[in-house]
Amino acid sequence: MPPQLARGRLGRPDSLTLLFAFVVLAESVVCAPLARAQLTWDIHTADPVQNSGWTTALRLTAAGLPRVAEWAPGTGVRYAFYDGTSWSVETLPPPSAPAAIETTAPMARARSDAPARIDLLITTATALALDGSEDPWVVSAVTDQLNYDPGPRPLRAAHRVGGVWSTENLDPGFGQPSVEVGGSGKPQMCFDAGTPVVTQGLDYAVRDAGVWSYETVDVHGSSGILKLDGQGVPHIVYWDGARAALVHAIRVGPAAWDTTTVPAPAPLGSYAFALGSDGRARVAVTSLHSAPPDQKALRYLEQQPDGSWTMDVADASPGDKVEPSLALDPAGDPVIAYNDQGALDLKVAYRKGGAWTSQIVDGAGNTGYYASLAVDSHARPVVSFQTDAGPVETRVAFGSSTVGVGPGASPEALRLVALRPNPARAGAPLALTLTLPADARVSLEAFDASGRLVAARAPQALATGVATLTWDAAPRAPGLYFVRASANGWQAIAKLAVTR
């Protein structure tokens, strides 16, 4: 079980022994599953256009407002956005919107008794990222599945600025685009290159000064998911056909990638990828339909500081689980949305206090396809998905906060929800997100590895709820530190690594 951060009433650590006793205890206790609260959900129709919601991609603004890219056959690539009261939807202009397409049969679902998806003449995958101004980049890939010798089809990128869309064709790619925009403002993506007949592996691209440059990540790679760490370095998790394994790749230089195998259990079905603020990878994995019933579990793998991996079972209920989407809440705990094939429901699984809880989000049946998950700064999960429970449309589910739902969670405790960046650069400001059960004066202190107090912040009055503090007097020498937040006799401690 991955280590958890312990919190409670402690005296001031005035010695190395006491400080490390606290940390060792925090990393060695395994909490048993206890009765715990469930999240509550509010479900909206984001795009009511018939047959919308294919391959939804969700992002949240800083205010927690959802933005969704998705595809509606016969209409095109769509962008739905919520202002806190109502939804608006736009269809991206050419060349991003494919022409109207007829199908030879009803669209199939990702279920074991459904026909293969070759009954779609054209399918499209969409990817979404928001830039520093919260303007969207949408990348889509279009594939002719019934043409046994399809010609190259370009990826399509669209950017919306000031309410106006601009679009461009990119190098040929036939599916699974994933896009991110880092602090540099440059959009970056990975995608399956070539055509369905002549594959060319997994490619990476970055746009600089209006020009896209491309490089190959792995000639045997496919289905990559791209994330950027706190330094803007690209990480990709993808399937390597030559190794028959899931791989985590880190870009270490131009056209240079360092790869390690993710020890995912076989037979592997679908997967999702999240990158923590600590730069370590997290992966959710499902099994193929052919897996034995006792292996059809949703699993969660977490990379450790030494590069090893731990694995939890997030949902061991009967039935296939497909199309997972993974995000981390502000405390770094995982939340996974997925389609449960047992009842064809949308479900989430989340871990708190070392124990997993799974629950139905939308139990209407025949729903929860193409789930895309994000968690806001208040630890509230949001999921976009397609439903076929009635009209085929795009829906978004808003969840209540994951804070306090875990076993042993105390509604009275101060919580240090997030400490960023971590690792931090020497002398750089830190941002700490706290949750307070009541109005309180909160103080901050930093101790070095010997237990010596090296920095302190005067108490500040904060209101009940979630608060984010910026601390300019952070440690200025490289090393390992412990940051403590204190209020009303409660305290929370987190590790902090400082680099040059």
Secondary structure, DSSP 8 states (H G I E B T S, - for coil): ------EE------SHHHHHHHHHHHHH------------EEEEEEE-STT--EEEEEEE-TT--EEEEEEETTTEEEEEEE-SS-EEEEE--TTSS------SS----SSTTS--GGG-SEEEEEEEEE-TTS-EEEEEEEEESS-SS----EEEEEEEETTEEEEEEEEEEEEEEEEEE-TT--EEEEEEEE-SSSEEEEEEEEEETTEEEEEEEETTEEEEEEEE-TT--EEEEEEETTTTEEEEEEEEETTEEEEEEE---SSEEEEEEEE-TTS-EEEEEEE-TTS-GGG--EEEEEE-TTS-EEEEEEE--SS-EEEEEEEE-TTS-EEEEEEETTTTEEEEEEEETTEEEEEEEE-SSSEEEEEEEEE-TTS-EEEEEEE-SSS-EEEEEEE---TT-STT--TT--EEEEEESSSEETT--EEEEEEESS-EEEEEEEEETTS-EEEEEEEEEE-SEEEEEEESS---SSEEEEEEEEETTEEEEEEEEEE-
